[in-house]
Amino acid sequence: MNIKKGDTVKVLAGKEKGKTGKVLSINREDGRIVVEKVNFIKKHQRPDARVKGGIVQKEGSIHLSNVMLLCGKCEKEVRIGQKKLDDGKKVRVCRKCGETLDE
């Protein structure tokens, strides 16, 4: 799994096709991710001491295969490669332009 929290991704399939957003969380066991401002669902929230009850909108998860990482330099969705640096550290690289995706 080459996508990390904080990456910018584009949705490739489903009702939210074409939208982009930042990854908020990843569930590696189920292969699902939550993307900012994509796939809103309505949840009926029960009131308690801290939270007021009602119908709340929040982001739902989408399957990992339906998104692709966006390169900061290309501004397109790209496949990810790995490269080993001189100091032995492995980084993710863009397959189109060769730009390093990790800091």
C-alpha positions as CSV (number, residue, x, y, z in Angstrom):
1,M,0.0,0.0,0.0
2,N,1.8,3.1,-1.2
3,I,-0.7,5.8,-0.1
4,K,-0.1,7.5,3.3
5,K,-2.1,9.8,5.5
6,G,-1.9,13.4,4.2
7,D,-1.4,12.5,0.6
8,T,-3.5,14.1,-2.1
9,V,-5.5,11.6,-4.2
10,K,-8.0,11.6,-7.1
11,V,-11.1,9.3,-7.1
12,L,-11.1,7.1,-10.2
13,A,-14.4,5.3,-9.9
14,G,-17.8,5.5,-8.2
15,K,-20.3,8.3,-7.7
16,E,-17.5,10.7,-6.6
17,K,-15.4,10.1,-9.7
18,G,-13.0,13.0,-10.6
19,K,-12.9,14.6,-7.1
20,T,-9.6,15.2,-5.3
21,G,-8.9,15.4,-1.7
22,K,-6.4,14.8,1.2
23,V,-6.3,11.4,2.8
24,L,-7.6,11.6,6.4
25,S,-7.3,8.0,7.5
26,I,-6.4,4.5,6.3
27,N,-7.8,1.1,7.3
28,R,-5.1,-1.3,6.1
29,E,-7.0,-4.5,7.1
30,D,-10.0,-3.6,4.9
31,G,-8.1,-1.7,2.2
32,R,-10.3,1.4,2.6
33,I,-9.4,5.1,3.0
34,V,-11.3,8.2,4.1
35,V,-10.7,11.2,1.8
36,E,-11.5,14.8,2.8
37,K,-14.8,16.2,1.2
38,V,-15.5,12.9,-0.7
39,N,-18.3,10.4,-0.2
40,F,-20.4,12.2,2.4
41,I,-22.7,10.0,4.5
42,K,-25.4,10.9,7.0
43,K,-25.1,9.4,10.4
44,H,-27.9,9.6,13.1
45,Q,-26.0,10.8,16.2
46,R,-27.4,10.0,19.6
47,P,-27.0,12.9,22.1
48,D,-24.8,12.5,25.1
49,A,-23.0,14.7,27.6
50,R,-20.5,16.1,25.1
51,V,-22.3,15.9,21.7
52,K,-25.7,17.3,20.6
53,G,-27.8,14.7,18.8
54,G,-29.1,14.9,15.3
55,I,-28.2,14.0,11.7
56,V,-24.5,14.5,11.1
57,Q,-22.8,14.5,7.7
58,K,-19.3,13.0,7.6
59,E,-16.9,11.4,5.1
60,G,-17.4,7.7,4.5
61,S,-14.6,5.4,3.4
62,I,-13.9,4.3,-0.2
63,H,-11.9,1.3,-1.4
64,L,-8.2,1.9,-2.0
65,S,-8.4,0.6,-5.6
66,N,-10.7,3.5,-6.5
67,V,-8.1,6.2,-5.9
68,M,-4.8,7.2,-7.3
69,L,-2.1,9.4,-5.9
70,L,-1.5,12.9,-7.4
71,C,2.0,14.0,-8.1
72,G,2.8,17.6,-7.0
73,K,4.9,18.3,-10.0
74,C,2.9,16.6,-12.8
75,E,-0.5,17.6,-11.3
76,K,-1.8,14.2,-12.7
77,E,-2.6,10.9,-11.1
78,V,0.4,8.7,-11.2
79,R,1.7,5.2,-10.3
80,I,4.3,5.0,-7.6
81,G,7.7,3.6,-7.7
82,Q,10.3,3.1,-5.0
83,K,13.9,4.3,-5.0
84,K,16.7,3.8,-2.6
85,L,18.7,6.9,-1.7
86,D,22.5,7.0,-1.1
87,D,21.9,7.0,2.7
88,G,19.9,3.8,2.5
89,K,16.5,5.4,2.9
90,K,13.6,4.2,0.6
91,V,11.4,6.9,-0.9
92,R,8.3,7.0,-3.2
93,V,8.9,8.4,-6.6
94,C,6.5,9.4,-9.5
95,R,6.7,7.0,-12.4
96,K,6.0,9.8,-15.0
97,C,8.5,12.6,-14.0
98,G,10.7,10.9,-11.4
99,E,9.9,13.5,-8.7
100,T,10.3,12.3,-5.1
101,L,6.9,12.2,-3.3
102,D,8.3,11.9,0.3
103,E,10.0,14.7,2.1
